[in-house]
Amino acid sequence: MSIARISATRRLGGSCLFINSVHDSILIDSPNDSVYHVCVTLEDVFRDVAKNFTKVFNLPFDLPTSGEIKYGHNWKQMEVFERDG
């Protein structure tokens, strides 16, 4: 999770605010017009975790990973993100 959080921070820069990360979740606040970009970037970040783990620790990361990205104005209104195209 730390590798994903650091990678996301570097890729997203100041376009959003990282609120919290706990266990397997990262909570981000972003402007409405940036939500799609943030979600796509997070998909890329999580896809690259194994590669970045190997780069940082010089060890293979061969465990399967999966996850989902949700967005919404609050916890009750969360929707699963699906990339266009």
C-alpha positions in Angstrom: 0.0 0.0 0.0 2.8 2.4 0.8 4.3 1.9 -2.7 0.9 2.7 -4.3 0.4 5.7 -2.1 3.9 7.2 -2.9 3.5 6.4 -6.6 0.0 8.1 -6.6 1.3 11.1 -4.8 4.1 11.5 -7.4 1.8 11.0 -10.4 -1.1 13.2 -9.2 1.0 16.0 -7.7 -1.1 18.8 -6.3 -4.2 18.0 -8.3 -5.9 16.4 -5.3 -5.7 16.0 -1.6 -4.7 12.7 0.0 -7.0 12.4 3.1 -6.0 9.0 4.5 -4.8 5.5 3.8 -5.7 2.6 6.0 -4.9 -1.1 5.3 -6.1 -1.5 1.7 -7.7 1.9 1.1 -6.6 5.3 -0.1 -9.0 8.2 0.4 -8.5 11.2 -1.9 -10.4 14.4 -2.3 -10.4 16.0 -5.7 -12.3 18.6 -7.7 -15.2 17.2 -9.6 -13.6 17.9 -13.0 -10.5 15.8 -12.0 -12.3 12.7 -10.8 -11.9 10.7 -14.1 -8.2 11.6 -14.3 -7.6 10.6 -10.6 -9.4 7.3 -11.1 -7.5 6.4 -14.3 -4.2 7.4 -12.6 -5.0 5.2 -9.6 -5.7 2.2 -11.9 -2.3 2.7 -13.5 -0.7 3.0 -10.0 -2.2 -0.2 -8.8 -1.3 -2.0 -12.1 2.3 -0.9 -11.6 2.7 -2.0 -7.9 4.5 -5.2 -8.7 7.0 -3.4 -11.0 7.6 -0.7 -8.5 8.1 -3.2 -5.7 10.7 -5.0 -7.7 12.4 -1.7 -8.5 12.5 -0.6 -4.8 13.4 -3.9 -3.2 15.1 -5.8 -6.0 12.8 -8.7 -5.3 10.1 -10.3 -7.5 6.5 -9.6 -6.5 4.5 -12.5 -7.9 1.4 -12.4 -5.8 -1.9 -11.8 -7.6 -3.5 -8.4 -6.8 -6.9 -7.0 -7.6 -9.0 -4.1 -6.4 -11.6 -1.6 -7.3 -11.8 2.2 -7.5 -14.9 4.0 -6.2 -15.8 7.7 -6.3 -18.6 9.8 -4.9 -19.4 12.8 -2.8 -19.7 10.7 0.4 -19.5 7.1 1.5 -23.2 6.5 0.8 -23.0 7.7 -2.8 -19.9 5.8 -3.8 -19.9 4.2 -7.3 -17.5 1.8 -8.8 -15.3 3.5 -11.4 -15.3 2.0 -15.0 -12.8 3.4 -17.5 -14.2 4.7 -20.8 -13.3 2.7 -23.9 
